[in-house]
């Protein structure tokens, strides 16, 4: 069995191999995920019996998609309670997050998309239902999964203005892939229009909203907040606290300069800073310590002092809760080229959500959080410091803005149940 996509992958492999080899050897990436994506950690022996009648397989490429999957997984599993749940990711950060969110599921890495490799995974898990979160179009996998008898669904689907023209160029080549998908549940009508054009299957495309709204964590209890403060030696509750989440290269400099500027007006201000990728934890700790403002710096995995000025959250999976400690949250990825991250994790805790000018990767959240009454405060790197001063010096404004952020989040819930209803309709046609 050898497909046209195998040919393309074989041609591309020598071109991309040096990049991935560099990342593995120098940056330490793919050491866990690489062998697993080639099937080295698949269940064997007696463990295969778990899947002898098939499974429900939900794929979420990384952290954000895993959060969205959490909101819908129980609803999908309720449609076939006799089947075990398999969760797969591509990134190692997503894998760590999935293991925490789905302790009772079988969590694995997604197969590298060569047909011979995909078939190994399908032979083990035998999916009856396959759910991809967002637009994860792996041609060999989707085609072979459908041929094996799985019903394939896209949930929380979206198509960016950049990716859509690229897909359209290869529409003919990808037509068997779109044909393999039973139904498409898209985030917005704009996404649905694009998917109808791509797939040519108007009746199979529905708008169900963004499942991330249904994955909000409950606010931190006083006991949880105190436990975190004690664990990380954050000190006195009286210190105002800024939580900055998911920073990327180039953004820490912006954040640190704005923090230093804000502390000139709010001297007690404290910050928890969470880099997006674990391979950057050490360098970010060093960067904070070397800043000209002479911050007292500690880190979550080894708290070195009581009440530091900056705590670097060098742990995965805690940021969504840690936002609840803060008086103000900055959601990064929006001050550089990345295009933003999930605002909802912060909004769930009723804190003002500050973002930069670039939210192109979060278009639906960008749209829903437009306006002065949504709890989202927008600025750029130059005005971030002044924005923080304004919020920290005005408690009334801070509380009102935080409540607005929370209400914006909860009023847009319902996507998970709507998506599950679509899946149910196709599983049980009338």
GUFILO-500167 format. One record per residue (C-alpha): x, y, z. Coordinates in steps of 0.02 Angstrom, whole numbers. Example, Ala and Ser with C-alpha at 12.3 -4.5 7.8 and 13.67 -1.06 7.14 Angstrom:
! residues 2
<site><X>615</X><Y>-225</Y><Z>390</Z></site>
<site><X>684</X><Y>-53</Y><Z>357</Z></site>
//
This chain:
! residues 430
<site><X>0</X><Y>0</Y><Z>0</Z></site>
<site><X>79</X><Y>162</Y><Z>-59</Z></site>
<site><X>-19</X><Y>323</Y><Z>-87</Z></site>
<site><X>12</X><Y>483</Y><Z>-182</Z></site>
<site><X>37</X><Y>569</Y><Z>-14</Z></site>
<site><X>172</X><Y>444</Y><Z>32</Z></site>
<site><X>264</X><Y>498</Y><Z>-125</Z></site>
<site><X>251</X><Y>681</Y><Z>-76</Z></site>
<site><X>306</X><Y>646</Y><Z>102</Z></site>
<site><X>455</X><Y>544</Y><Z>38</Z></site>
<site><X>510</X><Y>688</Y><Z>-72</Z></site>
<site><X>491</X><Y>813</Y><Z>71</Z></site>
<site><X>578</X><Y>709</Y><Z>205</Z></site>
<site><X>759</X><Y>745</Y><Z>153</Z></site>
<site><X>717</X><Y>930</Y><Z>146</Z></site>
<site><X>641</X><Y>944</Y><Z>320</Z></site>
<site><X>745</X><Y>813</Y><Z>411</Z></site>
<site><X>890</X><Y>932</Y><Z>454</Z></site>
<site><X>769</X><Y>1053</Y><Z>537</Z></site>
<site><X>691</X><Y>920</Y><Z>647</Z></site>
<site><X>861</X><Y>843</Y><Z>684</Z></site>
<site><X>923</X><Y>1013</Y><Z>743</Z></site>
<site><X>770</X><Y>1038</Y><Z>853</Z></site>
<site><X>793</X><Y>866</Y><Z>930</Z></site>
<site><X>980</X><Y>876</Y><Z>961</Z></site>
<site><X>997</X><Y>1059</Y><Z>1010</Z></site>
<site><X>826</X><Y>1105</Y><Z>1080</Z></site>
<site><X>779</X><Y>936</Y><Z>1151</Z></site>
<site><X>615</X><Y>927</Y><Z>1056</Z></site>
<site><X>535</X><Y>769</Y><Z>983</Z></site>
<site><X>634</X><Y>650</Y><Z>1093</Z></site>
<site><X>474</X><Y>581</Y><Z>1165</Z></site>
<site><X>353</X><Y>618</Y><Z>1024</Z></site>
<site><X>461</X><Y>560</Y><Z>878</Z></site>
<site><X>472</X><Y>374</Y><Z>921</Z></site>
<site><X>291</X><Y>374</Y><Z>983</Z></site>
<site><X>226</X><Y>444</Y><Z>818</Z></site>
<site><X>311</X><Y>299</Y><Z>732</Z></site>
<site><X>216</X><Y>174</Y><Z>840</Z></site>
<site><X>356</X><Y>128</Y><Z>961</Z></site>
<site><X>243</X><Y>149</Y><Z>1113</Z></site>
<site><X>83</X><Y>71</Y><Z>1045</Z></site>
<site><X>-6</X><Y>-55</Y><Z>1158</Z></site>
<site><X>42</X><Y>-236</Y><Z>1133</Z></site>
<site><X>-7</X><Y>-407</Y><Z>1198</Z></site>
<site><X>-150</X><Y>-412</Y><Z>1323</Z></site>
<site><X>-172</X><Y>-222</Y><Z>1312</Z></site>
<site><X>-239</X><Y>-243</Y><Z>1135</Z></site>
<site><X>-397</X><Y>-324</Y><Z>1204</Z></site>
<site><X>-453</X><Y>-155</Y><Z>1267</Z></site>
<site><X>-484</X><Y>-103</Y><Z>1088</Z></site>
<site><X>-550</X><Y>-265</Y><Z>1014</Z></site>
<site><X>-722</X><Y>-187</Y><Z>990</Z></site>
<site><X>-652</X><Y>-19</Y><Z>935</Z></site>
<site><X>-639</X><Y>151</Y><Z>1019</Z></site>
<site><X>-687</X><Y>333</Y><Z>1014</Z></site>
<site><X>-532</X><Y>426</Y><Z>956</Z></site>
<site><X>-517</X><Y>614</Y><Z>984</Z></site>
<site><X>-367</X><Y>704</Y><Z>909</Z></site>
<site><X>-307</X><Y>873</Y><Z>974</Z></site>
<site><X>-144</X><Y>937</Y><Z>901</Z></site>
<site><X>-85</X><Y>1040</Y><Z>1050</Z></site>
<site><X>-138</X><Y>1125</Y><Z>1213</Z></site>
<site><X>-279</X><Y>1235</Y><Z>1146</Z></site>
<site><X>-362</X><Y>1096</Y><Z>1050</Z></site>
<site><X>-345</X><Y>981</Y><Z>1201</Z></site>
<site><X>-440</X><Y>1107</Y><Z>1307</Z></site>
<site><X>-577</X><Y>1113</Y><Z>1176</Z></site>
<site><X>-581</X><Y>922</Y><Z>1171</Z></site>
<site><X>-611</X><Y>915</Y><Z>1358</Z></site>
<site><X>-775</X><Y>1009</Y><Z>1338</Z></site>
<site><X>-847</X><Y>885</Y><Z>1213</Z></site>
<site><X>-767</X><Y>718</Y><Z>1258</Z></site>
<site><X>-894</X><Y>664</Y><Z>1390</Z></site>
<site><X>-1039</X><Y>707</Y><Z>1274</Z></site>
<site><X>-966</X><Y>604</Y><Z>1133</Z></site>
<site><X>-924</X><Y>459</Y><Z>1248</Z></site>
<site><X>-1104</X><Y>457</Y><Z>1309</Z></site>
<site><X>-1158</X><Y>414</Y><Z>1131</Z></site>
<site><X>-1055</X><Y>253</Y><Z>1138</Z></site>
<site><X>-1021</X><Y>214</Y><Z>1322</Z></site>
<site><X>-964</X><Y>38</Y><Z>1274</Z></site>
<site><X>-808</X><Y>105</Y><Z>1187</Z></site>
<site><X>-644</X><Y>161</Y><Z>1269</Z></site>
<site><X>-581</X><Y>338</Y><Z>1239</Z></site>
<site><X>-416</X><Y>370</Y><Z>1149</Z></site>
<site><X>-341</X><Y>545</Y><Z>1148</Z></site>
<site><X>-196</X><Y>591</Y><Z>1033</Z></site>
<site><X>-89</X><Y>746</Y><Z>1015</Z></site>
<site><X>57</X><Y>800</Y><Z>905</Z></site>
<site><X>152</X><Y>915</Y><Z>1022</Z></site>
<site><X>235</X><Y>861</Y><Z>1184</Z></site>
<site><X>155</X><Y>1006</Y><Z>1278</Z></site>
<site><X>-15</X><Y>949</Y><Z>1214</Z></site>
<site><X>25</X><Y>771</Y><Z>1268</Z></site>
<site><X>67</X><Y>825</Y><Z>1445</Z></site>
<site><X>-93</X><Y>927</Y><Z>1453</Z></site>
<site><X>-197</X><Y>782</Y><Z>1387</Z></site>
<site><X>-129</X><Y>664</Y><Z>1518</Z></site>
<site><X>-186</X><Y>785</Y><Z>1653</Z></site>
<site><X>-357</X><Y>822</Y><Z>1578</Z></site>
<site><X>-397</X><Y>642</Y><Z>1531</Z></site>
<site><X>-327</X><Y>531</Y><Z>1670</Z></site>
<site><X>-443</X><Y>387</Y><Z>1626</Z></site>
<site><X>-417</X><Y>391</Y><Z>1437</Z></site>
<site><X>-283</X><Y>306</Y><Z>1332</Z></site>
<site><X>-170</X><Y>452</Y><Z>1285</Z></site>
<site><X>-47</X><Y>430</Y><Z>1142</Z></site>
<site><X>39</X><Y>529</Y><Z>1005</Z></site>
<site><X>-41</X><Y>544</Y><Z>833</Z></site>
<site><X>41</X><Y>439</Y><Z>696</Z></site>
<site><X>160</X><Y>512</Y><Z>569</Z></site>
<site><X>56</X><Y>518</Y><Z>412</Z></site>
<site><X>139</X><Y>384</Y><Z>305</Z></site>
<site><X>8</X><Y>255</Y><Z>257</Z></site>
<site><X>107</X><Y>106</Y><Z>323</Z></site>
<site><X>128</X><Y>194</Y><Z>490</Z></site>
<site><X>-54</X><Y>251</Y><Z>501</Z></site>
<site><X>-114</X><Y>74</Y><Z>471</Z></site>
<site><X>-19</X><Y>12</Y><Z>624</Z></site>
<site><X>-115</X><Y>134</Y><Z>734</Z></site>
<site><X>-282</X><Y>93</Y><Z>654</Z></site>
<site><X>-251</X><Y>-93</Y><Z>677</Z></site>
<site><X>-222</X><Y>-65</Y><Z>863</Z></site>
<site><X>-359</X><Y>58</Y><Z>907</Z></site>
<site><X>-493</X><Y>12</Y><Z>777</Z></site>
<site><X>-588</X><Y>177</Y><Z>794</Z></site>
<site><X>-776</X><Y>177</Y><Z>768</Z></site>
<site><X>-786</X><Y>366</Y><Z>790</Z></site>
<site><X>-642</X><Y>484</Y><Z>751</Z></site>
<site><X>-652</X><Y>666</Y><Z>805</Z></site>
<site><X>-525</X><Y>796</Y><Z>748</Z></site>
<site><X>-524</X><Y>958</Y><Z>846</Z></site>
<site><X>-506</X><Y>1105</Y><Z>726</Z></site>
<site><X>-437</X><Y>1080</Y><Z>551</Z></site>
<site><X>-314</X><Y>936</Y><Z>563</Z></site>
<site><X>-311</X><Y>871</Y><Z>386</Z></site>
<site><X>-191</X><Y>724</Y><Z>379</Z></site>
<site><X>-233</X><Y>646</Y><Z>210</Z></site>
<site><X>-176</X><Y>466</Y><Z>234</Z></site>
<site><X>-247</X><Y>452</Y><Z>407</Z></site>
<site><X>-419</X><Y>521</Y><Z>366</Z></site>
<site><X>-437</X><Y>419</Y><Z>207</Z></site>
<site><X>-381</X><Y>257</Y><Z>290</Z></site>
<site><X>-485</X><Y>287</Y><Z>446</Z></site>
<site><X>-642</X><Y>307</Y><Z>341</Z></site>
<site><X>-599</X><Y>151</Y><Z>239</Z></site>
<site><X>-579</X><Y>53</Y><Z>400</Z></site>
<site><X>-758</X><Y>94</Y><Z>449</Z></site>
<site><X>-735</X><Y>244</Y><Z>564</Z></site>
<site><X>-854</X><Y>390</Y><Z>553</Z></site>
<site><X>-746</X><Y>546</Y><Z>545</Z></site>
<site><X>-800</X><Y>715</Y><Z>613</Z></site>
<site><X>-719</X><Y>886</Y><Z>618</Z></site>
<site><X>-767</X><Y>983</Y><Z>776</Z></site>
<site><X>-723</X><Y>1162</Y><Z>818</Z></site>
<site><X>-665</X><Y>1182</Y><Z>637</Z></site>
<site><X>-591</X><Y>1344</Y><Z>573</Z></site>
<site><X>-502</X><Y>1405</Y><Z>416</Z></site>
<site><X>-391</X><Y>1557</Y><Z>423</Z></site>
<site><X>-379</X><Y>1684</Y><Z>282</Z></site>
<site><X>-202</X><Y>1620</Y><Z>252</Z></site>
<site><X>-238</X><Y>1433</Y><Z>250</Z></site>
<site><X>-397</X><Y>1438</Y><Z>146</Z></site>
<site><X>-316</X><Y>1494</Y><Z>-19</Z></site>
<site><X>-181</X><Y>1363</Y><Z>5</Z></site>
<site><X>-309</X><Y>1225</Y><Z>28</Z></site>
<site><X>-406</X><Y>1287</Y><Z>-124</Z></site>
<site><X>-250</X><Y>1269</Y><Z>-233</Z></site>
<site><X>-245</X><Y>1084</Y><Z>-191</Z></site>
<site><X>-431</X><Y>1054</Y><Z>-184</Z></site>
<site><X>-425</X><Y>920</Y><Z>-317</Z></site>
<site><X>-285</X><Y>826</Y><Z>-231</Z></site>
<site><X>-373</X><Y>838</Y><Z>-62</Z></site>
<site><X>-549</X><Y>794</Y><Z>-122</Z></site>
<site><X>-537</X><Y>613</Y><Z>-57</Z></site>
<site><X>-489</X><Y>683</Y><Z>113</Z></site>
<site><X>-643</X><Y>794</Y><Z>123</Z></site>
<site><X>-751</X><Y>650</Y><Z>62</Z></site>
<site><X>-686</X><Y>545</Y><Z>207</Z></site>
<site><X>-761</X><Y>667</Y><Z>335</Z></site>
<site><X>-939</X><Y>630</Y><Z>386</Z></site>
<site><X>-981</X><Y>805</Y><Z>449</Z></site>
<site><X>-897</X><Y>972</Y><Z>482</Z></site>
<site><X>-941</X><Y>1074</Y><Z>638</Z></site>
<site><X>-867</X><Y>1246</Y><Z>609</Z></site>
<site><X>-839</X><Y>1389</Y><Z>731</Z></site>
<site><X>-914</X><Y>1531</Y><Z>626</Z></site>
<site><X>-1018</X><Y>1559</Y><Z>471</Z></site>
<site><X>-863</X><Y>1626</Y><Z>384</Z></site>
<site><X>-773</X><Y>1462</Y><Z>421</Z></site>
<site><X>-925</X><Y>1366</Y><Z>359</Z></site>
<site><X>-930</X><Y>1462</Y><Z>194</Z></site>
<site><X>-747</X><Y>1419</Y><Z>164</Z></site>
<site><X>-770</X><Y>1236</Y><Z>208</Z></site>
<site><X>-921</X><Y>1219</Y><Z>94</Z></site>
<site><X>-816</X><Y>1289</Y><Z>-48</Z></site>
<site><X>-674</X><Y>1168</Y><Z>-8</Z></site>
<site><X>-775</X><Y>1011</Y><Z>21</Z></site>
<site><X>-917</X><Y>1041</Y><Z>-102</Z></site>
<site><X>-1034</X><Y>964</Y><Z>28</Z></site>
<site><X>-1153</X><Y>1100</Y><Z>85</Z></site>
<site><X>-1267</X><Y>988</Y><Z>189</Z></site>
<site><X>-1122</X><Y>915</Y><Z>289</Z></site>
<site><X>-1059</X><Y>1083</Y><Z>353</Z></site>
<site><X>-1138</X><Y>1160</Y><Z>509</Z></site>
<site><X>-1098</X><Y>1309</Y><Z>622</Z></site>
<site><X>-1088</X><Y>1257</Y><Z>805</Z></site>
<site><X>-975</X><Y>1389</Y><Z>884</Z></site>
<site><X>-814</X><Y>1374</Y><Z>983</Z></site>
<site><X>-801</X><Y>1229</Y><Z>1107</Z></site>
<site><X>-670</X><Y>1321</Y><Z>1209</Z></site>
<site><X>-810</X><Y>1424</Y><Z>1287</Z></site>
<site><X>-876</X><Y>1263</Y><Z>1363</Z></site>
<site><X>-709</X><Y>1215</Y><Z>1439</Z></site>
<site><X>-697</X><Y>1354</Y><Z>1569</Z></site>
<site><X>-622</X><Y>1306</Y><Z>1736</Z></site>
<site><X>-720</X><Y>1357</Y><Z>1893</Z></site>
<site><X>-648</X><Y>1505</Y><Z>1988</Z></site>
<site><X>-513</X><Y>1465</Y><Z>2115</Z></site>
<site><X>-576</X><Y>1436</Y><Z>2291</Z></site>
<site><X>-493</X><Y>1530</Y><Z>2434</Z></site>
<site><X>-414</X><Y>1366</Y><Z>2488</Z></site>
<site><X>-341</X><Y>1333</Y><Z>2315</Z></site>
<site><X>-275</X><Y>1510</Y><Z>2302</Z></site>
<site><X>-191</X><Y>1499</Y><Z>2472</Z></site>
<site><X>-116</X><Y>1329</Y><Z>2427</Z></site>
<site><X>-37</X><Y>1400</Y><Z>2269</Z></site>
<site><X>29</X><Y>1554</Y><Z>2361</Z></site>
<site><X>106</X><Y>1445</Y><Z>2495</Z></site>
<site><X>179</X><Y>1320</Y><Z>2370</Z></site>
<site><X>263</X><Y>1456</Y><Z>2268</Z></site>
<site><X>310</X><Y>1569</Y><Z>2417</Z></site>
<site><X>216</X><Y>1716</Y><Z>2342</Z></site>
<site><X>198</X><Y>1802</Y><Z>2510</Z></site>
<site><X>73</X><Y>1932</Y><Z>2565</Z></site>
<site><X>-100</X><Y>1937</Y><Z>2485</Z></site>
<site><X>-87</X><Y>2127</Y><Z>2490</Z></site>
<site><X>35</X><Y>2132</Y><Z>2344</Z></site>
<site><X>-55</X><Y>2166</Y><Z>2179</Z></site>
<site><X>-21</X><Y>2023</Y><Z>2058</Z></site>
<site><X>-4</X><Y>2019</Y><Z>1869</Z></site>
<site><X>-13</X><Y>1850</Y><Z>1779</Z></site>
<site><X>62</X><Y>1842</Y><Z>1605</Z></site>
<site><X>26</X><Y>1685</Y><Z>1506</Z></site>
<site><X>102</X><Y>1599</Y><Z>1353</Z></site>
<site><X>244</X><Y>1714</Y><Z>1305</Z></site>
<site><X>351</X><Y>1684</Y><Z>1150</Z></site>
<site><X>525</X><Y>1744</Y><Z>1100</Z></site>
<site><X>529</X><Y>1933</Y><Z>1090</Z></site>
<site><X>380</X><Y>1955</Y><Z>1203</Z></site>
<site><X>469</X><Y>1935</Y><Z>1370</Z></site>
<site><X>570</X><Y>2093</Y><Z>1336</Z></site>
<site><X>408</X><Y>2189</Y><Z>1305</Z></site>
<site><X>328</X><Y>2117</Y><Z>1462</Z></site>
<site><X>479</X><Y>2149</Y><Z>1575</Z></site>
<site><X>497</X><Y>2329</Y><Z>1517</Z></site>
<site><X>310</X><Y>2360</Y><Z>1543</Z></site>
<site><X>318</X><Y>2278</Y><Z>1714</Z></site>
<site><X>465</X><Y>2388</Y><Z>1765</Z></site>
<site><X>371</X><Y>2541</Y><Z>1703</Z></site>
<site><X>214</X><Y>2493</Y><Z>1800</Z></site>
<site><X>313</X><Y>2462</Y><Z>1960</Z></site>
<site><X>372</X><Y>2642</Y><Z>1960</Z></site>
<site><X>190</X><Y>2688</Y><Z>1995</Z></site>
<site><X>139</X><Y>2528</Y><Z>2086</Z></site>
<site><X>298</X><Y>2478</Y><Z>2180</Z></site>
<site><X>225</X><Y>2323</Y><Z>2263</Z></site>
<site><X>172</X><Y>2247</Y><Z>2097</Z></site>
<site><X>215</X><Y>2063</Y><Z>2078</Z></site>
<site><X>212</X><Y>1955</Y><Z>1920</Z></site>
<site><X>192</X><Y>1772</Y><Z>1874</Z></site>
<site><X>265</X><Y>1744</Y><Z>1701</Z></site>
<site><X>226</X><Y>1585</Y><Z>1604</Z></site>
<site><X>326</X><Y>1550</Y><Z>1444</Z></site>
<site><X>230</X><Y>1451</Y><Z>1313</Z></site>
<site><X>362</X><Y>1316</Y><Z>1282</Z></site>
<site><X>458</X><Y>1219</Y><Z>1415</Z></site>
<site><X>623</X><Y>1220</Y><Z>1320</Z></site>
<site><X>630</X><Y>1409</Y><Z>1353</Z></site>
<site><X>601</X><Y>1402</Y><Z>1541</Z></site>
<site><X>785</X><Y>1419</Y><Z>1590</Z></site>
<site><X>823</X><Y>1559</Y><Z>1468</Z></site>
<site><X>672</X><Y>1659</Y><Z>1527</Z></site>
<site><X>725</X><Y>1641</Y><Z>1709</Z></site>
<site><X>897</X><Y>1708</Y><Z>1660</Z></site>
<site><X>821</X><Y>1850</Y><Z>1560</Z></site>
<site><X>715</X><Y>1905</Y><Z>1708</Z></site>
<site><X>865</X><Y>1900</Y><Z>1824</Z></site>
<site><X>974</X><Y>2001</Y><Z>1706</Z></site>
<site><X>849</X><Y>2144</Y><Z>1682</Z></site>
<site><X>914</X><Y>2315</Y><Z>1730</Z></site>
<site><X>772</X><Y>2335</Y><Z>1857</Z></site>
<site><X>857</X><Y>2204</Y><Z>1968</Z></site>
<site><X>700</X><Y>2102</Y><Z>1998</Z></site>
<site><X>698</X><Y>1967</Y><Z>2131</Z></site>
<site><X>663</X><Y>1812</Y><Z>2027</Z></site>
<site><X>605</X><Y>1639</Y><Z>2078</Z></site>
<site><X>536</X><Y>1489</Y><Z>1985</Z></site>
<site><X>389</X><Y>1374</Y><Z>2020</Z></site>
<site><X>489</X><Y>1212</Y><Z>2017</Z></site>
<site><X>614</X><Y>1276</Y><Z>2145</Z></site>
<site><X>549</X><Y>1427</Y><Z>2243</Z></site>
<site><X>706</X><Y>1514</Y><Z>2305</Z></site>
<site><X>638</X><Y>1658</Y><Z>2408</Z></site>
<site><X>484</X><Y>1726</Y><Z>2492</Z></site>
<site><X>379</X><Y>1853</Y><Z>2396</Z></site>
<site><X>483</X><Y>1871</Y><Z>2236</Z></site>
<site><X>450</X><Y>2012</Y><Z>2114</Z></site>
<site><X>436</X><Y>1884</Y><Z>1973</Z></site>
<site><X>391</X><Y>1700</Y><Z>1981</Z></site>
<site><X>426</X><Y>1608</Y><Z>1819</Z></site>
<site><X>294</X><Y>1471</Y><Z>1802</Z></site>
<site><X>410</X><Y>1337</Y><Z>1734</Z></site>
<site><X>277</X><Y>1202</Y><Z>1743</Z></site>
<site><X>151</X><Y>1143</Y><Z>1615</Z></site>
<site><X>-35</X><Y>1126</Y><Z>1646</Z></site>
<site><X>-60</X><Y>1253</Y><Z>1786</Z></site>
<site><X>-79</X><Y>1418</Y><Z>1694</Z></site>
<site><X>-268</X><Y>1405</Y><Z>1674</Z></site>
<site><X>-286</X><Y>1397</Y><Z>1863</Z></site>
<site><X>-146</X><Y>1519</Y><Z>1902</Z></site>
<site><X>-239</X><Y>1655</Y><Z>1807</Z></site>
<site><X>-360</X><Y>1649</Y><Z>1955</Z></site>
<site><X>-226</X><Y>1714</Y><Z>2073</Z></site>
<site><X>-203</X><Y>1874</Y><Z>1974</Z></site>
<site><X>-284</X><Y>2044</Y><Z>1983</Z></site>
<site><X>-247</X><Y>2071</Y><Z>1798</Z></site>
<site><X>-200</X><Y>1947</Y><Z>1661</Z></site>
<site><X>-98</X><Y>1975</Y><Z>1503</Z></site>
<site><X>-125</X><Y>1842</Y><Z>1370</Z></site>
<site><X>31</X><Y>1841</Y><Z>1262</Z></site>
<site><X>63</X><Y>1777</Y><Z>1088</Z></site>
<site><X>-25</X><Y>1938</Y><Z>1040</Z></site>
<site><X>125</X><Y>2054</Y><Z>1051</Z></site>
<site><X>221</X><Y>1963</Y><Z>914</Z></site>
<site><X>186</X><Y>1861</Y><Z>757</Z></site>
<site><X>100</X><Y>1712</Y><Z>838</Z></site>
<site><X>-75</X><Y>1786</Y><Z>836</Z></site>
<site><X>-132</X><Y>1763</Y><Z>1016</Z></site>
<site><X>-189</X><Y>1624</Y><Z>1131</Z></site>
<site><X>-345</X><Y>1574</Y><Z>1226</Z></site>
<site><X>-418</X><Y>1727</Y><Z>1316</Z></site>
<site><X>-551</X><Y>1621</Y><Z>1399</Z></site>
<site><X>-436</X><Y>1540</Y><Z>1526</Z></site>
<site><X>-409</X><Y>1710</Y><Z>1605</Z></site>
<site><X>-586</X><Y>1775</Y><Z>1579</Z></site>
<site><X>-656</X><Y>1626</Y><Z>1675</Z></site>
<site><X>-581</X><Y>1701</Y><Z>1834</Z></site>
<site><X>-663</X><Y>1872</Y><Z>1815</Z></site>
<site><X>-500</X><Y>1966</Y><Z>1789</Z></site>
<site><X>-467</X><Y>2099</Y><Z>1656</Z></site>
<site><X>-388</X><Y>2019</Y><Z>1502</Z></site>
<site><X>-252</X><Y>2124</Y><Z>1421</Z></site>
<site><X>-196</X><Y>2077</Y><Z>1244</Z></site>
<site><X>-82</X><Y>2147</Y><Z>1111</Z></site>
<site><X>-128</X><Y>2201</Y><Z>934</Z></site>
<site><X>-111</X><Y>2032</Y><Z>847</Z></site>
<site><X>-253</X><Y>1908</Y><Z>875</Z></site>
<site><X>-259</X><Y>1839</Y><Z>699</Z></site>
<site><X>-246</X><Y>1659</Y><Z>762</Z></site>
<site><X>-398</X><Y>1687</Y><Z>875</Z></site>
<site><X>-518</X><Y>1770</Y><Z>754</Z></site>
<site><X>-679</X><Y>1715</Y><Z>836</Z></site>
<site><X>-620</X><Y>1763</Y><Z>1010</Z></site>
<site><X>-556</X><Y>1926</Y><Z>936</Z></site>
<site><X>-729</X><Y>1963</Y><Z>867</Z></site>
<site><X>-824</X><Y>1915</Y><Z>1025</Z></site>
<site><X>-708</X><Y>2016</Y><Z>1138</Z></site>
<site><X>-722</X><Y>2174</Y><Z>1033</Z></site>
<site><X>-794</X><Y>2325</Y><Z>1122</Z></site>
<site><X>-771</X><Y>2421</Y><Z>1284</Z></site>
<site><X>-891</X><Y>2310</Y><Z>1381</Z></site>
<site><X>-814</X><Y>2140</Y><Z>1344</Z></site>
<site><X>-677</X><Y>2140</Y><Z>1477</Z></site>
<site><X>-537</X><Y>2136</Y><Z>1347</Z></site>
<site><X>-412</X><Y>2280</Y><Z>1357</Z></site>
<site><X>-309</X><Y>2306</Y><Z>1200</Z></site>
<site><X>-141</X><Y>2393</Y><Z>1187</Z></site>
<site><X>29</X><Y>2373</Y><Z>1105</Z></site>
<site><X>203</X><Y>2349</Y><Z>1175</Z></site>
<site><X>230</X><Y>2536</Y><Z>1193</Z></site>
<site><X>72</X><Y>2567</Y><Z>1294</Z></site>
<site><X>68</X><Y>2406</Y><Z>1395</Z></site>
<site><X>151</X><Y>2484</Y><Z>1547</Z></site>
<site><X>28</X><Y>2629</Y><Z>1553</Z></site>
<site><X>-117</X><Y>2508</Y><Z>1529</Z></site>
<site><X>-61</X><Y>2406</Y><Z>1679</Z></site>
<site><X>-42</X><Y>2563</Y><Z>1786</Z></site>
<site><X>-218</X><Y>2619</Y><Z>1741</Z></site>
<site><X>-292</X><Y>2450</Y><Z>1792</Z></site>
<site><X>-192</X><Y>2426</Y><Z>1951</Z></site>
<site><X>-224</X><Y>2602</Y><Z>2013</Z></site>
<site><X>-413</X><Y>2590</Y><Z>1989</Z></site>
<site><X>-491</X><Y>2445</Y><Z>2085</Z></site>
<site><X>-668</X><Y>2488</Y><Z>2028</Z></site>
<site><X>-617</X><Y>2486</Y><Z>1845</Z></site>
<site><X>-523</X><Y>2324</Y><Z>1873</Z></site>
<site><X>-672</X><Y>2235</Y><Z>1951</Z></site>
<site><X>-796</X><Y>2297</Y><Z>1821</Z></site>
<site><X>-682</X><Y>2246</Y><Z>1678</Z></site>
<site><X>-654</X><Y>2074</Y><Z>1755</Z></site>
<site><X>-840</X><Y>2042</Y><Z>1773</Z></site>
<site><X>-866</X><Y>2095</Y><Z>1592</Z></site>
<site><X>-734</X><Y>1970</Y><Z>1535</Z></site>
<site><X>-821</X><Y>1829</Y><Z>1630</Z></site>
<site><X>-992</X><Y>1871</Y><Z>1560</Z></site>
<site><X>-923</X><Y>1879</Y><Z>1383</Z></site>
<site><X>-855</X><Y>1703</Y><Z>1407</Z></site>
<site><X>-1009</X><Y>1620</Y><Z>1481</Z></site>
<site><X>-1138</X><Y>1698</Y><Z>1365</Z></site>
<site><X>-1059</X><Y>1612</Y><Z>1216</Z></site>
<site><X>-1067</X><Y>1435</Y><Z>1285</Z></site>
<site><X>-1162</X><Y>1292</Y><Z>1204</Z></site>
<site><X>-1047</X><Y>1238</Y><Z>1063</Z></site>
<site><X>-999</X><Y>1071</Y><Z>1140</Z></site>
<site><X>-1180</X><Y>1011</Y><Z>1156</Z></site>
<site><X>-1223</X><Y>1075</Y><Z>982</Z></site>
<site><X>-1073</X><Y>981</Y><Z>908</Z></site>
<site><X>-1119</X><Y>821</Y><Z>1001</Z></site>
<site><X>-1296</X><Y>832</Y><Z>932</Z></site>
<site><X>-1226</X><Y>838</Y><Z>755</Z></site>
<site><X>-1121</X><Y>683</Y><Z>788</Z></site>
<site><X>-1271</X><Y>595</Y><Z>866</Z></site>
<site><X>-1377</X><Y>635</Y><Z>713</Z></site>
<site><X>-1254</X><Y>547</Y><Z>597</Z></site>
<site><X>-1227</X><Y>400</Y><Z>713</Z></site>
<site><X>-1414</X><Y>372</Y><Z>730</Z></site>
<site><X>-1492</X><Y>428</Y><Z>565</Z></site>
<site><X>-1682</X><Y>433</Y><Z>565</Z></site>
//
